């Protein structure tokens, strides 16, 4: 295996790794480190709202794979919110305020997956919807996490609808505090590409070492 081929194999791996983001679907992992919040319990506020009622195509977020949450904890909802921890919560964007307010214990890592879906926008006037994540103390008023955002959100994810029939909407996220991580979940095809790229590089390295 010559140096030229090895470089091509390495390039294939780089493309595969970058493809994990380029090909990622509309599911993201969210994790919140709460050890430094300074209190043992509080509330996690999850909202999904459009710019106003009727100003954005219908869209929803599905929340699943909860870790660190208590199924018996108190929950308040407002607007278009349904489901449970076990089955997953679904939050629509069609009310003025769509809010899931969930009691949680702090000191551990809270995590869940967020999957976006929505109608196509053929109007040419893109109506984005925003998913926001905030942490409150037990008084339900004090914001936690030292957010850099004016509204106190730890992080936000913006949903932009597709503009053509058969198209796929896009997501963009902002991290406003060191306590939160948000990352795309690659599609199975992206994992396959990464695996193939890794095997190419490993095989090239073995052949080069043998020579």
Backbone as a printed PyTorch tensor [residue, N CA C, xyz], in Angstrom:
tensor([[[  0.8650,  -1.2040,   0.0000],
         [  0.0000,   0.0000,   0.0000],
         [  0.8870,   1.2340,   0.0000]],

        [[  0.8570,   2.0230,  -1.0680],
         [  1.7310,   3.1840,  -1.1450],
         [  1.1440,   4.3580,  -0.3710]],

        [[  1.9600,   5.4130,  -0.2750],
         [  1.5420,   6.5770,   0.5040],
         [  0.3230,   7.2420,  -0.1060]],

        [[  0.2400,   7.2330,  -1.4430],
         [ -0.8920,   7.8550,  -2.1240],
         [ -2.1930,   7.1710,  -1.7350]],

        [[ -2.1760,   5.8300,  -1.7530],
         [ -3.3810,   5.0780,  -1.4070],
         [ -3.7440,   5.2730,   0.0610]],

        [[ -2.7270,   5.3360,   0.9220],
         [ -2.9810,   5.5520,   2.3410],
         [ -3.6510,   6.9030,   2.5620]],

        [[ -3.1810,   7.9080,   1.8250],
         [ -3.8010,   9.2210,   1.9640],
         [ -5.2570,   9.1890,   1.5250]],

        [[ -5.5440,   8.4210,   0.4620],
         [ -6.9210,   8.3100,  -0.0030],
         [ -7.7910,   7.5970,   1.0220]],

        [[ -7.2320,   6.5750,   1.6620],
         [ -7.9910,   5.8650,   2.6950],
         [ -8.2820,   6.7780,   3.8690]],

        [[ -7.2760,   7.5850,   4.2620],
         [ -7.4920,   8.5350,   5.3580],
         [ -8.5420,   9.5670,   4.9770]],

        [[ -8.4950,  10.0090,   3.7150],
         [ -9.4930,  10.9760,   3.2590],
         [-10.8810,  10.3790,   3.3000]],

        [[-10.9940,   9.0880,   2.9840],
         [-12.2970,   8.4260,   3.0370],
         [-12.8500,   8.4300,   4.4470]],

        [[-11.9620,   8.2300,   5.4310],
         [-12.4110,   8.2490,   6.8220],
         [-12.8640,   9.6460,   7.2180]],

        [[-12.1080,  10.6660,   6.7960],
         [-12.5050,  12.0410,   7.1160],
         [-13.8610,  12.3580,   6.5250]],

        [[-14.0840,  11.9460,   5.2750],
         [-15.3780,  12.1760,   4.6430],
         [-16.4820,  11.4450,   5.3800]],

        [[-16.1820,  10.2260,   5.8150],
         [-17.1960,   9.4600,   6.5370],
         [-17.5410,  10.1190,   7.8540]],

        [[-16.5010,  10.6070,   8.5520],
         [-16.7550,  11.2640,   9.8320],
         [-17.5410,  12.5480,   9.6460]],

        [[-17.1690,  13.3490,   8.6610],
         [-17.9210,  14.5690,   8.4210],
         [-19.3170,  14.2490,   7.9380]],

        [[-19.4770,  13.1480,   7.2330],
         [-20.7970,  12.7410,   6.7760],
         [-21.7270,  12.4180,   7.9130]],

        [[-21.1650,  12.0670,   9.0900],
         [-22.0020,  11.8070,  10.2410],
         [-22.8200,  13.0170,  10.6320]],

        [[-22.2970,  14.1960,  10.3080],
         [-23.0560,  15.4080,  10.5790],
         [-23.8560,  15.8430,   9.3570]],

        [[-23.2470,  15.7390,   8.2070],
         [-23.9430,  16.1860,   7.0060],
         [-25.1660,  15.3360,   6.7230]],

        [[-25.0960,  14.0360,   7.0590],
         [-26.1990,  13.1340,   6.7800],
         [-27.0860,  12.8930,   7.9950]],

        [[-26.7650,  13.5560,   9.0920],
         [-27.5470,  13.3250,  10.3040],
         [-29.0130,  13.6870,  10.0600]],

        [[-29.9030,  12.8700,  10.5860],
         [-31.3170,  13.1730,  10.4310],
         [-31.7250,  14.1860,  11.4950]],

        [[-32.9950,  14.2830,  11.7770],
         [-33.4730,  15.3390,  12.6550],
         [-33.6000,  14.8780,  14.1050]],

        [[-32.7690,  13.9540,  14.5270],
         [-32.7110,  13.5280,  15.9250],
         [-31.4140,  14.0180,  16.5460]],

        [[-31.5300,  14.5740,  17.7600],
         [-30.3530,  15.0430,  18.4770],
         [-30.3480,  14.4950,  19.8930]],

        [[-29.1400,  14.3090,  20.4320],
         [-28.9500,  13.9250,  21.8250],
         [-28.7700,  15.1870,  22.6710]],

        [[-29.4600,  15.2320,  23.7980],
         [-29.3010,  16.3450,  24.7410],
         [-28.8950,  15.7700,  26.0910]],

        [[-27.8440,  16.3030,  26.6880],
         [-27.4540,  15.8880,  28.0370],
         [-27.1250,  17.1220,  28.8680]],

        [[-27.5470,  17.0800,  30.1310],
         [-27.4000,  18.2240,  31.0290],
         [-26.7020,  17.7570,  32.2970]],

        [[-25.5480,  18.3460,  32.5720],
         [-24.8080,  18.0190,  33.7930],
         [-25.2890,  18.9560,  34.9150]],

        [[-25.8560,  18.3750,  35.9600],
         [-26.5170,  19.1900,  36.9910],
         [-25.7680,  19.2160,  38.3230]],

        [[-24.5770,  18.6250,  38.3780],
         [-23.8690,  18.5060,  39.6560],
         [-23.5360,  19.8570,  40.2720]],

        [[-23.3480,  20.8780,  39.4420],
         [-22.9490,  22.1850,  39.9500],
         [-24.1220,  23.1650,  40.0830]],

        [[-25.3280,  22.6700,  40.0470],
         [-26.4830,  23.5580,  40.1270],
         [-26.7000,  24.1170,  41.5290]],

        [[-26.1320,  23.4610,  42.5350],
         [-26.2100,  23.9890,  43.8970],
         [-27.4620,  23.6320,  44.6630]],

        [[-28.3770,  22.9090,  44.0420],
         [-29.5880,  22.4360,  44.7120],
         [-29.8000,  20.9780,  44.3350]],

        [[-30.5650,  20.2650,  45.1480],
         [-30.7430,  18.8330,  44.9130],
         [-31.9290,  18.5100,  44.0220]],

        [[-32.8070,  19.4790,  43.8190],
         [-33.9800,  19.2230,  42.9920],
         [-34.4440,  20.5140,  42.3500]],

        [[-35.3090,  20.3510,  41.3530],
         [-35.8420,  21.5230,  40.6730],
         [-36.7250,  21.0960,  39.5180]],

        [[-36.6860,  21.8990,  38.4540],
         [-37.5850,  21.6700,  37.3230],
         [-36.8500,  21.8800,  36.0100]],

        [[-37.1410,  21.0130,  35.0620],
         [-36.6330,  21.1800,  33.7110],
         [-37.7860,  21.6620,  32.8430]],

        [[-37.5480,  22.7500,  32.1300],
         [-38.5790,  23.3660,  31.3020],
         [-38.2330,  23.1400,  29.8370]],

        [[-39.1150,  22.4480,  29.1090],
         [-38.9100,  22.1250,  27.6990],
         [-40.0480,  22.7290,  26.8930]],

        [[-39.7340,  23.6480,  26.0040],
         [-40.7600,  24.3340,  25.2200],
         [-40.4780,  24.1880,  23.7260]],

        [[-41.5570,  24.1220,  22.9420],
         [-41.4350,  24.1180,  21.4870],
         [-42.4880,  25.0680,  20.9330]],

        [[-42.0410,  26.1970,  20.4300],
         [-42.9690,  27.2430,  20.0150],
         [-42.5860,  27.8270,  18.6580]],

        [[-43.5950,  28.1770,  17.8920],
         [-43.3860,  28.8950,  16.6550],
         [-43.3400,  30.3820,  16.9100]],

        [[-43.2090,  31.1880,  15.8550],
         [-43.1690,  32.6420,  16.0210],
         [-44.5210,  33.2390,  16.4020]],

        [[-45.5610,  32.4490,  16.3320],
         [-46.9150,  32.8790,  16.6600],
         [-47.8900,  31.8750,  16.0820]],

        [[-49.0810,  31.8380,  16.6100],
         [-50.0660,  30.8630,  16.1550],
         [-50.3630,  31.0830,  14.6710]],

        [[-50.1940,  30.0290,  13.8800],
         [-50.4750,  30.0970,  12.4550],
         [-49.3810,  30.7140,  11.6150]],

        [[-48.2550,  31.0940,  12.2290],
         [-47.1790,  31.7510,  11.4810],
         [-46.0840,  30.7950,  11.0360]],

        [[-46.1950,  29.5250,  11.3900],
         [-45.2150,  28.5260,  10.9680],
         [-45.9600,  27.2420,  10.6210]],

        [[-45.4470,  26.4610,   9.6560],
         [-46.0620,  25.1710,   9.3510],
         [-46.0900,  24.2850,  10.5970]],

        [[-47.0590,  23.3880,  10.6530],
         [-47.1640,  22.4830,  11.7930],
         [-45.8920,  21.6610,  11.9320]],

        [[-45.4190,  21.5620,  13.1590],
         [-44.2140,  20.7840,  13.4500],
         [-44.3310,  20.2350,  14.8650]],

        [[-43.4930,  19.2570,  15.1690],
         [-43.5170,  18.6640,  16.5060],
         [-42.1370,  18.1490,  16.8720]],

        [[-41.9170,  18.0240,  18.1650],
         [-40.7330,  17.3340,  18.6710],
         [-41.2070,  16.1410,  19.4840]],

        [[-40.5000,  15.0330,  19.3360],
         [-40.7510,  13.8380,  20.1330],
         [-39.5520,  13.6210,  21.0440]],

        [[-39.8040,  13.5320,  22.3450],
         [-38.7550,  13.3780,  23.3440],
         [-38.7630,  11.9510,  23.8520]],

        [[-37.6320,  11.2550,  23.7390],
         [-37.5410,   9.8380,  24.1190],
         [-36.2200,   9.5680,  24.8300]],

        [[-36.0700,   8.3000,  25.2560],
         [-34.8110,   7.8060,  25.8470],
         [-34.3630,   8.6580,  27.0310]],

        [[-35.2830,   8.9200,  27.9390],
         [-34.9670,   9.7220,  29.1170],
         [-34.0650,   8.9580,  30.0800]],

        [[-33.0190,   9.6200,  30.5570],
         [-32.1130,   9.0530,  31.5550],
         [-31.9840,  10.0520,  32.6990]],

        [[-32.1450,   9.5610,  33.9320],
         [-32.0220,  10.4140,  35.1030],
         [-33.3250,  11.0450,  35.5420]],

        [[-34.4230,  10.7220,  34.8720],
         [-35.7400,  11.2640,  35.2000],
         [-36.5260,  10.2470,  36.0260]],

        [[-37.3680,  10.7410,  36.9260],
         [-38.2080,   9.9090,  37.7800],
         [-39.6120,   9.8510,  37.1930]],

        [[-40.0580,   8.6380,  36.8680],
         [-41.3830,   8.4760,  36.2570],
         [-42.5050,   8.9350,  37.1720]],

        [[-42.2540,   8.9860,  38.4830],
         [-43.2860,   9.4150,  39.4210],
         [-43.2440,  10.8960,  39.7460]],

        [[-42.3370,  11.6370,  39.0940],
         [-42.1880,  13.0600,  39.3910],
         [-43.3680,  13.8680,  38.8640]],

        [[-43.5710,  15.0060,  39.4610],
         [-44.6770,  15.8790,  39.0690],
         [-44.3840,  16.5150,  37.7090]],

        [[-45.4270,  16.6440,  36.9090],
         [-45.2910,  17.2160,  35.5730],
         [-46.4360,  18.2010,  35.3370]],

        [[-46.0980,  19.3650,  34.7850],
         [-47.1060,  20.3330,  34.3440],
         [-46.9600,  20.5140,  32.8370]],

        [[-48.0640,  20.5940,  32.1430],
         [-48.0130,  20.8370,  30.7030],
         [-48.9480,  21.9750,  30.3320]],

        [[-48.6150,  22.6280,  29.2360],
         [-49.4760,  23.6800,  28.6900],
         [-49.3930,  23.6210,  27.1760]],

        [[-50.5160,  23.8290,  26.5220],
         [-50.5420,  23.7940,  25.0730],
         [-50.5720,  22.3790,  24.5360]],

        [[-49.9410,  22.1730,  23.3960],
         [-49.9980,  20.8960,  22.6870],
         [-48.8820,  19.9770,  23.1710]],

        [[-49.1250,  19.3030,  24.2880],
         [-48.1590,  18.3670,  24.8660],
         [-48.8890,  17.0890,  25.2380]],

        [[-48.3270,  15.9410,  24.8470],
         [-48.9380,  14.6570,  25.1940],
         [-47.8460,  13.6240,  25.4330]],

        [[-48.2220,  12.4960,  26.0450],
         [-47.2880,  11.4000,  26.2290],
         [-46.8290,  11.2350,  27.6560]],

        [[-45.7260,  10.4940,  27.8120],
         [-45.1760,  10.1830,  29.1310],
         [-43.6930,   9.8760,  28.9840]],

        [[-43.0070,   9.7510,  30.1270],
         [-41.5960,   9.3770,  30.0780],
         [-41.4040,   8.0340,  29.3940]],

        [[-42.2500,   7.0760,  29.7110],
         [-42.0900,   5.7300,  29.1700],
         [-42.3510,   5.6790,  27.6700]],

        [[-43.4200,   6.3350,  27.2300],
         [-43.7990,   6.2760,  25.8180],
         [-43.1480,   7.3670,  24.9870]],

        [[-42.6610,   8.4180,  25.6510],
         [-42.1290,   9.5800,  24.9570],
         [-43.1410,  10.7060,  24.9450]],

        [[-42.6630,  11.9180,  25.0720],
         [-43.5210,  13.0970,  24.9940],
         [-43.5010,  13.6620,  23.5800]],

        [[-44.6390,  14.1660,  23.1420],
         [-44.7310,  14.8480,  21.8560],
         [-45.2210,  16.2660,  22.1160]],

        [[-44.4790,  17.2530,  21.6050],
         [-44.8330,  18.6600,  21.7830],
         [-45.0280,  19.2770,  20.4010]],

        [[-46.2310,  19.8030,  20.1510],
         [-46.5000,  20.4840,  18.8970],
         [-46.2140,  21.9730,  19.0100]],

        [[-46.2290,  22.6570,  17.8710],
         [-45.9200,  24.0850,  17.8610],
         [-47.1340,  24.9570,  17.5680]],

        [[-48.3470,  24.3820,  17.6740],
         [-49.5270,  25.0820,  17.1620],
         [-50.2920,  25.9000,  18.1830]],

        [[-49.8420,  25.9350,  19.4270],
         [-50.4620,  26.8090,  20.4200],
         [-49.5220,  27.9740,  20.7090]],

        [[-50.0270,  28.9510,  21.4270],
         [-49.1880,  30.1110,  21.7530],
         [-48.0040,  29.6870,  22.6140]],

        [[-48.2520,  28.7780,  23.5770],
         [-47.1940,  28.2670,  24.4500],
         [-47.3610,  26.7590,  24.5630]],

        [[-46.3230,  26.0220,  24.2050],
         [-46.3170,  24.5580,  24.2910],
         [-45.1810,  24.1700,  25.2280]],

        [[-45.5380,  23.7730,  26.4450],
         [-44.5580,  23.7080,  27.5180],
         [-44.6890,  22.4130,  28.3140]],

        [[-43.5460,  21.7430,  28.5170],
         [-43.4540,  20.5840,  29.4090],
         [-42.5560,  20.9860,  30.5670]],

        [[-43.1250,  21.0230,  31.7710],
         [-42.4170,  21.4670,  32.9700],
         [-42.3140,  20.2600,  33.9000]],

        [[-41.1110,  19.6790,  34.0100],
         [-40.9320,  18.3720,  34.6470],
         [-40.0530,  18.4970,  35.8890]],

        [[-40.5550,  17.9960,  37.0240],
         [-39.7560,  17.9580,  38.2460],
         [-38.6210,  16.9570,  38.0810]],

        [[-37.4280,  17.3250,  38.5480],
         [-36.2520,  16.4630,  38.4050],
         [-35.3970,  16.5490,  39.6610]],

        [[-34.5510,  15.5500,  39.8260],
         [-33.5240,  15.5770,  40.8690],
         [-32.2060,  15.9900,  40.2260]],

        [[-31.4730,  16.8700,  40.8910],
         [-30.1890,  17.3240,  40.3750],
         [-29.0450,  16.5850,  41.0560]],

        [[-27.8680,  16.6940,  40.4610],
         [-26.6830,  16.0230,  40.9770],
         [-26.1670,  14.9830,  40.0080]],

        [[-27.0010,  14.5900,  39.0620],
         [-26.6100,  13.6000,  38.0550],
         [-26.7110,  14.2240,  36.6690]],

        [[-26.5620,  13.3820,  35.6560],
         [-26.7150,  13.8350,  34.2750],
         [-28.1150,  13.4690,  33.7990]],

        [[-28.8240,  14.4490,  33.2770],
         [-30.1360,  14.2380,  32.6770],
         [-29.9610,  14.2320,  31.1620]],

        [[-30.5290,  13.2310,  30.5100],
         [-30.3680,  13.1770,  29.0570],
         [-31.6350,  12.6460,  28.3920]],

        [[-31.7740,  12.9880,  27.1160],
         [-32.9070,  12.5090,  26.3220],
         [-32.6070,  12.7940,  24.8600]],

        [[-33.4060,  12.2000,  23.9920],
         [-33.2990,  12.4440,  22.5550],
         [-34.4560,  13.3300,  22.0920]],

        [[-34.1810,  14.1800,  21.1060],
         [-35.1760,  15.0720,  20.5260],
         [-35.2560,  14.7860,  19.0300]],

        [[-36.4470,  14.4300,  18.5550],
         [-36.6440,  14.1680,  17.1320],
         [-37.6560,  15.1540,  16.5760]],

        [[-37.2860,  15.8160,  15.4850],
         [-38.1240,  16.8420,  14.8720],
         [-38.8320,  16.3000,  13.6340]],

        [[-40.0300,  16.7900,  13.4000],
         [-40.7810,  16.4800,  12.1820],
         [-41.7330,  17.6380,  11.9330]],

        [[-42.0670,  17.8570,  10.6590],
         [-42.9730,  18.9550,  10.3850],
         [-43.3790,  19.0500,   8.9360]],

        [[-44.3740,  19.8640,   8.6880],
         [-44.8860,  20.0710,   7.3400],
         [-43.9180,  20.9040,   6.5090]],

        [[-44.0450,  20.7510,   5.2060],
         [-43.2640,  21.5430,   4.2620],
         [-43.8280,  22.9580,   4.1960]],

        [[-42.9460,  23.9410,   4.0060],
         [-43.3660,  25.3330,   3.8440],
         [-43.1780,  25.7360,   2.3850]],

        [[-44.2890,  25.8210,   1.6490],
         [-44.2330,  26.1880,   0.2360],
         [-44.5340,  27.6630,   0.0050]],

        [[-44.6960,  28.4030,   1.0880],
         [-45.1140,  29.7960,   0.9600],
         [-43.9630,  30.7260,   0.6010]],

        [[-42.7470,  30.2820,   0.8650],
         [-41.6010,  31.1560,   0.6580],
         [-41.2940,  32.0210,   1.8610]],

        [[-42.1720,  31.9920,   2.8580],
         [-41.9360,  32.7270,   4.1040],
         [-41.6270,  31.7180,   5.2080]],

        [[-40.3600,  31.4840,   5.4260],
         [-39.9590,  30.4310,   6.3530],
         [-40.3750,  30.7880,   7.7770]],

        [[-41.2190,  29.9420,   8.3530],
         [-41.6230,  30.1240,   9.7380],
         [-40.9200,  29.1120,  10.6150]],

        [[-39.8740,  29.5440,  11.3050],
         [-39.0970,  28.6340,  12.1390],
         [-39.7640,  28.4330,  13.4950]],

        [[-39.4830,  27.2750,  14.1080],
         [-39.9550,  26.9860,  15.4560],
         [-38.7470,  26.6870,  16.3330]],

        [[-38.8690,  26.9960,  17.6120],
         [-37.7200,  26.9140,  18.5150],
         [-38.0210,  25.9870,  19.6910]],

        [[-37.1000,  25.0410,  19.9230],
         [-37.1580,  24.1630,  21.0930],
         [-36.1550,  24.6940,  22.1070]],

        [[-36.6430,  25.0410,  23.3040],
         [-35.7850,  25.6050,  24.3320],
         [-35.7130,  24.7260,  25.5660]],

        [[-34.5410,  24.7120,  26.1980],
         [-34.2850,  23.8900,  27.3830],
         [-33.7960,  24.7970,  28.5030]],

        [[-34.5260,  24.8310,  29.6130],
         [-34.1470,  25.6620,  30.7550],
         [-34.2240,  24.8330,  32.0300]],

        [[-33.4190,  25.2050,  33.0180],
         [-33.4290,  24.5360,  34.3210],
         [-33.7680,  25.5480,  35.4090]],

        [[-34.6840,  25.1550,  36.2910],
         [-35.1180,  26.0210,  37.3770],
         [-34.8710,  25.3550,  38.7220]],

        [[-34.7790,  26.1850,  39.7550],
         [-34.6780,  25.6780,  41.1110],
         [-36.0170,  25.1860,  41.6140]],

        [[-36.0630,  24.7210,  42.8620],
         [-37.3160,  24.1910,  43.4130],
         [-38.4220,  25.2310,  43.5260]],

        [[-38.0520,  26.5270,  43.4950],
         [-39.0760,  27.5700,  43.5770],
         [-39.7600,  27.8180,  42.2320]],

        [[-39.3200,  27.1080,  41.1860],
         [-39.8770,  27.2170,  39.8360],
         [-39.6500,  28.5970,  39.2110]],

        [[-38.7850,  29.3890,  39.8090],
         [-38.5380,  30.7510,  39.3260],
         [-37.0530,  30.9870,  39.0350]],

        [[-36.1840,  30.5020,  39.9120],
         [-34.7560,  30.7630,  39.7940],
         [-34.1380,  29.9260,  38.6850]],

        [[-33.5680,  30.5990,  37.6910],
         [-32.9000,  29.9100,  36.5900],
         [-31.5320,  29.3960,  37.0350]],

        [[-31.1810,  28.2020,  36.6000],
         [-29.9200,  27.5690,  36.9600],
         [-29.0570,  27.3490,  35.7170]],

        [[-27.7690,  27.1130,  35.9660],
         [-26.8780,  26.7260,  34.8810],
         [-26.0290,  27.8440,  34.3170]],

        [[-26.1640,  29.0630,  34.8440],
         [-25.3350,  30.1860,  34.3910],
         [-25.3860,  30.3680,  32.8780]],

        [[-26.5690,  30.4450,  32.3530],
         [-26.7400,  30.6260,  30.9100],
         [-26.2460,  31.9920,  30.4560]],

        [[-25.6720,  32.0050,  29.2540],
         [-25.2370,  33.2650,  28.6520],
         [-26.3600,  33.9190,  27.8580]],

        [[-27.4820,  33.2410,  27.7280],
         [-28.6020,  33.7680,  26.9500],
         [-29.4600,  34.6800,  27.8060]],

        [[-30.0370,  35.6860,  27.1750],
         [-30.8690,  36.6490,  27.9020],
         [-32.0880,  35.9890,  28.5150]],

        [[-32.6190,  34.9500,  27.8630],
         [-33.8170,  34.2870,  28.3890],
         [-33.4950,  33.1490,  29.3510]],

        [[-32.2210,  32.8960,  29.6030],
         [-31.8270,  31.8820,  30.5750],
         [-31.8240,  30.4620,  30.0640]],

        [[-32.0940,  30.2360,  28.7930],
         [-32.0890,  28.8690,  28.2710],
         [-30.6720,  28.2950,  28.2670]],

        [[-30.5730,  27.0220,  28.6390],
         [-29.2830,  26.3380,  28.5820],
         [-28.8870,  26.0740,  27.1320]],

        [[-29.8860,  25.7930,  26.3180],
         [-29.6400,  25.5380,  24.9050],
         [-30.9300,  25.6210,  24.1280]],

        [[-30.8130,  25.8720,  22.8370],
         [-31.9830,  25.9310,  21.9660],
         [-31.6930,  25.1730,  20.6730]],

        [[-32.7580,  24.6580,  20.0620],
         [-32.6580,  24.0020,  18.7630],
         [-33.7220,  24.6120,  17.8560]],

        [[-33.2990,  25.1230,  16.7210],
         [-34.2090,  25.7650,  15.7840],
         [-34.5790,  24.7970,  14.6710]],

        [[-35.8790,  24.6710,  14.4290],
         [-36.3940,  23.8270,  13.3490],
         [-36.7890,  24.7110,  12.1720]],

        [[-36.2020,  24.4400,  11.0070],
         [-36.5470,  25.1420,   9.7770],
         [-37.2110,  24.1580,   8.8270]],

        [[-38.4500,  24.3800,   8.4310],
         [-39.1500,  23.4170,   7.5740],
         [-38.5430,  23.3410,   6.1820]],

        [[-38.7680,  22.1990,   5.5300],
         [-38.3520,  22.0370,   4.1420],
         [-39.1610,  22.9720,   3.2530]],

        [[-38.5960,  23.3250,   2.1190],
         [-39.2640,  24.2630,   1.2140],
         [-39.7320,  23.5930,  -0.0780]],

        [[-39.6060,  22.2660,  -0.1600],
         [-40.0510,  21.5350,  -1.3560],
         [-40.6690,  20.2200,  -0.9140]],

        [[-41.6720,  19.7830,  -1.6330],
         [-42.3310,  18.5110,  -1.3280],
         [-41.2980,  17.3880,  -1.3780]],

        [[-41.2820,  16.5680,  -0.3480],
         [-40.3070,  15.4940,  -0.2630],
         [-38.9980,  15.9150,   0.3640]],

        [[-38.8550,  17.2130,   0.6670],
         [-37.6330,  17.7000,   1.2870],
         [-37.5980,  17.4240,   2.7750]],

        [[-36.4650,  17.6560,   3.3720],
         [-36.2840,  17.4050,   4.7960],
         [-35.9730,  18.7130,   5.5050]],

        [[-36.6390,  18.9300,   6.6140],
         [-36.3650,  20.1180,   7.4070],
         [-34.9630,  20.0800,   7.9840]],

        [[-34.5200,  21.2100,   8.4940],
         [-33.1650,  21.3270,   9.0350],
         [-33.2050,  21.7990,  10.4790]],

        [[-32.1930,  21.4120,  11.2310],
         [-32.0730,  21.8660,  12.6130],
         [-30.7390,  22.5660,  12.8120]],

        [[-30.7390,  23.5280,  13.7010],
         [-29.5340,  24.2510,  14.0850],
         [-29.6360,  24.4920,  15.5800]],

        [[-28.5390,  24.2790,  16.3110],
         [-28.6450,  24.4060,  17.7580],
         [-27.6230,  25.3970,  18.3080]],

        [[-27.9790,  25.9530,  19.4700],
         [-27.1150,  26.8910,  20.1750],
         [-26.9320,  26.3950,  21.6040]],

        [[-25.6990,  26.3690,  22.0610],
         [-25.3770,  25.9720,  23.4300],
         [-25.0620,  27.2340,  24.2180]],

        [[-25.8600,  27.4970,  25.2430],
         [-25.7490,  28.7420,  25.9970],
         [-25.1050,  28.5800,  27.3640]],

        [[-24.7590,  27.3440,  27.7510],
         [-24.1820,  27.1020,  29.0730],
         [-23.2700,  25.8890,  29.0000]],

        [[-22.2690,  25.8690,  29.8500],
         [-21.3120,  24.7530,  29.8510],
         [-21.9350,  23.4650,  30.3720]],

        [[-23.0920,  23.5690,  31.0040],
         [-23.7190,  22.3900,  31.6060],
         [-24.4230,  21.5030,  30.5860]],

        [[-24.6060,  21.9780,  29.3530],
         [-25.4070,  21.2210,  28.3860],
         [-24.5800,  20.8250,  27.1700]],

        [[-24.8990,  19.6490,  26.6380],
         [-24.3460,  19.1930,  25.3660],
         [-25.5080,  18.8550,  24.4420]],

        [[-25.4050,  19.2610,  23.1950],
         [-26.3820,  18.9160,  22.1600],
         [-25.5950,  18.3940,  20.9700]],

        [[-25.9650,  17.2290,  20.4610],
         [-25.2100,  16.6520,  19.3540],
         [-26.1420,  15.8950,  18.4200]],

        [[-25.9040,  15.9890,  17.1100],
         [-26.7100,  15.2330,  16.1500],
         [-26.5060,  13.7280,  16.3220]],

        [[-27.5450,  12.9640,  16.0460],
         [-27.4540,  11.5050,  16.0370],
         [-27.3270,  11.0650,  14.5870]],

        [[-26.1840,  10.4810,  14.1810],
         [-26.0230,  10.0760,  12.7750],
         [-27.0150,   9.0030,  12.3710]],

        [[-27.3930,   9.0250,  11.0990],
         [-28.2330,   7.9730,  10.5480],
         [-27.4310,   6.6820,  10.4500]],

        [[-28.1010,   5.5170,  10.3550],
         [-27.3810,   4.2500,  10.1800],
         [-26.4250,   4.2700,   8.9970]],

        [[-26.8010,   4.9460,   7.9080],
         [-25.9240,   4.9940,   6.7430],
         [-24.6310,   5.7320,   7.0650]],

        [[-24.7180,   6.7380,   7.9430],
         [-23.5130,   7.4710,   8.3190],
         [-22.5940,   6.6010,   9.1600]],

        [[-23.1840,   5.8040,  10.0860],
         [-22.3630,   4.8710,  10.8640],
         [-21.6820,   3.8730,   9.9390]],

        [[-22.3820,   3.3900,   8.9080],
         [-21.7910,   2.4620,   7.9520],
         [-20.6190,   3.1060,   7.2380]],

        [[-20.7880,   4.3610,   6.8060],
         [-19.7030,   5.0660,   6.1350],
         [-18.4910,   5.2140,   7.0390]],

        [[-18.7260,   5.5320,   8.3130],
         [-17.6180,   5.6800,   9.2530],
         [-16.9000,   4.3510,   9.4600]],

        [[-17.6710,   3.2610,   9.5330],
         [-17.0690,   1.9420,   9.6950],
         [-16.2130,   1.5610,   8.5000]],

        [[-16.7130,   1.8180,   7.3090],
         [-15.9550,   1.5040,   6.0930],
         [-14.6800,   2.3370,   6.0420]],

        [[-14.7900,   3.6250,   6.3610],
         [-13.6140,   4.4890,   6.3590],
         [-12.5650,   4.0220,   7.3460]],

        [[-13.0020,   3.6220,   8.5470],
         [-12.0690,   3.1430,   9.5580],
         [-11.3780,   1.8690,   9.1010]],

        [[-12.1330,   0.9580,   8.4570],
         [-11.5210,  -0.2830,   7.9730],
         [-10.5050,  -0.0090,   6.8690]],

        [[-10.8120,   0.9610,   5.9950],
         [ -9.8700,   1.3090,   4.9380],
         [ -8.5520,   1.8170,   5.5060]],

        [[ -8.6430,   2.6900,   6.4920],
         [ -7.4360,   3.2370,   7.0990],
         [ -6.6620,   2.1520,   7.8360]],

        [[ -7.3810,   1.3050,   8.5850],
         [ -6.7070,   0.2410,   9.3230],
         [ -6.0160,  -0.7310,   8.3730]],

        [[ -6.7030,  -1.1040,   7.2870],
         [ -6.1010,  -2.0200,   6.3190],
         [ -4.8960,  -1.4150,   5.6530]],

        [[ -4.9830,  -0.1290,   5.3090],
         [ -3.8520,   0.5440,   4.6690],
         [ -2.6670,   0.6030,   5.6110]],

        [[ -2.9230,   0.8730,   6.8790],
         [ -1.8390,   0.9570,   7.8570],
         [ -1.1650,  -0.3920,   8.0560]],

        [[ -1.9360,  -1.4790,   8.0800],
         [ -1.3640,  -2.8100,   8.2480],
         [ -0.4840,  -3.1800,   7.0670]],

        [[ -0.9680,  -2.8970,   5.8620],
         [ -0.1800,  -3.2340,   4.6730],
         [  1.1020,  -2.4080,   4.6020]],

        [[  0.9880,  -1.1590,   5.0190],
         [  2.1770,  -0.3150,   5.0110],
         [  3.1990,  -0.8250,   6.0110]],

        [[  2.7300,  -1.2360,   7.2140],
         [  3.6300,  -1.7580,   8.2300],
         [  4.3010,  -3.0430,   7.7670]],

        [[  3.5400,  -3.9020,   7.0370],
         [  4.0940,  -5.1550,   6.5530],
         [  5.2200,  -4.9110,   5.5520]],

        [[  5.1100,  -3.8600,   4.7650],
         [  6.1470,  -3.5500,   3.7940],
         [  7.3680,  -2.9600,   4.4720]]])
